[in-house]
Amino acid sequence: MKYTMTGTILLTGLVAMAGTASAAEVSVMRGEQVSIFAGCHDCHTAGYNESGGKIDPAAALKGTGLGWQGPWGTTYPSNLRLIAKDKGSEDAWVNYAKTFQAKPPMPFFNVHAMDESDVRSLYQYIVSLGEPGEAVPEYVPPGQEPKTPYIVIVPPIMPKG
């Protein structure tokens, strides 16, 4: 009886873990998890927020034409599939992820802080998505009007004194 109960508990735990990837594992499944909890789809996947977090594989991480405008100009969420393809290898992607700089609102410093296994898994997930699609619109400098829809981010005005 004791052996059966222990075996049942062990088996239940293994079944529960079968649908998730461990934090140290480098895999496509783990990369999908990273893309969700790191918020990549929030900006880089068209329709993700509107769908309540459902990932459309055809649009996943292809970037969007919706700009973010602030004092820095207007930026667009990059097509991560194109970036991964341009890097050409997992090692090159890791180097890129640990060193790239970006204008707001992209929190590039959060990507720099990711564990290498997460970065590698993210690469594997991105390249598994298939054809990269088209580039997003180019950065628009401050004072120039974008040709696409955009969201204005207005920094708070601090009181004097």
C-alpha positions in Angstrom: 0.0 0.0 0.0 2.8 2.4 0.9 4.7 1.7 -2.3 1.5 2.2 -4.4 0.7 5.5 -2.7 4.3 6.8 -3.3 4.2 5.6 -6.9 0.9 7.3 -7.5 2.2 10.6 -6.1 5.3 10.4 -8.2 3.3 9.5 -11.3 0.9 12.4 -10.7 3.8 14.8 -10.4 5.4 13.6 -13.6 2.1 13.9 -15.5 1.7 17.5 -14.2 5.2 18.4 -15.3 4.8 16.9 -18.7 3.1 20.0 -20.1 5.7 22.5 -19.0 9.4 22.8 -19.6 11.9 23.2 -16.7 13.7 26.5 -16.2 17.1 25.0 -17.1 15.9 23.1 -20.2 16.6 24.7 -23.6 13.7 23.9 -25.9 11.0 25.4 -28.1 8.4 24.7 -25.4 10.5 26.6 -22.9 11.0 29.5 -25.4 7.2 29.8 -25.8 6.8 30.0 -22.0 9.6 32.7 -21.9 7.9 34.7 -24.7 4.7 34.8 -22.7 6.0 35.5 -19.2 8.6 38.0 -20.4 5.8 39.9 -22.3 7.3 39.6 -25.8 3.9 39.0 -27.4 2.4 42.0 -25.6 4.0 44.3 -28.2 5.6 42.0 -30.9 2.5 40.0 -31.8 -0.4 41.8 -33.5 -3.8 41.0 -31.9 -2.3 39.2 -28.8 -3.7 41.7 -26.2 -7.1 42.0 -28.0 -7.5 38.2 -28.0 -6.9 37.9 -24.3 -3.5 36.3 -24.7 -4.1 33.8 -27.4 -1.1 33.4 -29.7 -1.8 33.4 -33.4 1.1 31.4 -34.9 0.8 33.3 -38.2 1.4 36.6 -36.4 3.5 35.5 -33.5 6.5 37.8 -32.9 6.4 39.4 -36.4 6.2 42.9 -34.8 3.5 45.4 -35.6 2.9 48.7 -37.5 1.5 50.3 -34.4 4.0 52.9 -33.3 4.9 54.2 -29.8 5.6 57.9 -29.8 7.3 60.0 -27.1 10.2 62.4 -26.7 12.5 59.9 -28.4 10.4 59.8 -31.6 8.2 56.9 -32.8 9.4 53.3 -32.4 7.8 50.1 -33.6 7.9 46.6 -32.0 10.5 44.7 -34.1 9.9 41.6 -36.1 11.8 39.2 -33.9 11.6 36.5 -36.5 13.5 38.7 -38.9 16.1 39.5 -36.2 16.6 35.8 -35.4 17.0 35.0 -39.1 19.5 37.8 -39.6 21.5 36.7 -36.6 21.8 33.2 -38.3 22.7 31.2 -35.2 21.7 30.6 -31.6 25.1 31.8 -30.3 24.8 35.1 -32.4 21.2 35.6 -31.0 22.5 35.1 -27.4 25.2 37.8 -28.0 22.6 40.1 -29.6 20.1 39.6 -26.7 22.8 40.3 -24.1 24.1 43.5 -25.8 21.4 45.3 -27.9 20.1 48.7 -27.1 16.6 50.0 -27.9 14.6 53.1 -27.6 11.5 53.3 -25.4 9.3 51.6 -24.6 11.3 48.5 -25.2 12.8 47.3 -21.8 16.0 46.0 -23.4 17.7 45.8 -19.9 15.2 43.1 -19.0 16.4 41.0 -21.9 20.0 41.5 -20.8 19.0 40.1 -17.4 17.5 36.9 -18.8 19.2 33.6 -18.1 21.1 32.3 -21.1 19.0 29.1 -21.2 15.9 31.4 -21.5 17.5 33.4 -24.3 18.5 30.2 -26.2 15.0 28.8 -25.7 13.4 32.0 -27.0 15.6 31.8 -30.1 14.5 28.2 -30.7 10.9 29.1 -30.3 11.1 32.1 -32.6 12.8 30.2 -35.4 10.3 27.4 -35.0 7.5 29.8 -35.9 8.4 29.7 -39.6 8.6 32.4 -42.3 9.7 35.7 -40.8 7.4 38.0 -42.7 7.9 41.7 -43.4 9.9 44.3 -41.6 8.1 46.8 -39.4 8.1 50.5 -40.2 11.4 52.4 -39.6 12.0 54.6 -36.6 10.6 58.1 -37.0 12.7 60.9 -35.3 11.1 63.4 -33.0 9.1 66.2 -34.7 8.3 64.0 -37.7 4.8 62.6 -38.3 4.6 58.8 -38.6 2.6 57.4 -41.5 1.1 54.6 -39.4 -1.2 54.6 -36.3 0.7 55.3 -33.1 0.2 55.6 -29.3 1.5 58.7 -27.6 3.3 58.2 -24.4 3.4 61.5 -22.4 5.9 61.6 -19.6 4.5 63.2 -16.4 5.1 66.8 -15.9 6.9 67.4 -12.6 5.9 70.3 -10.4 8.3 73.2 -10.1 10.2 73.6 -7.0 
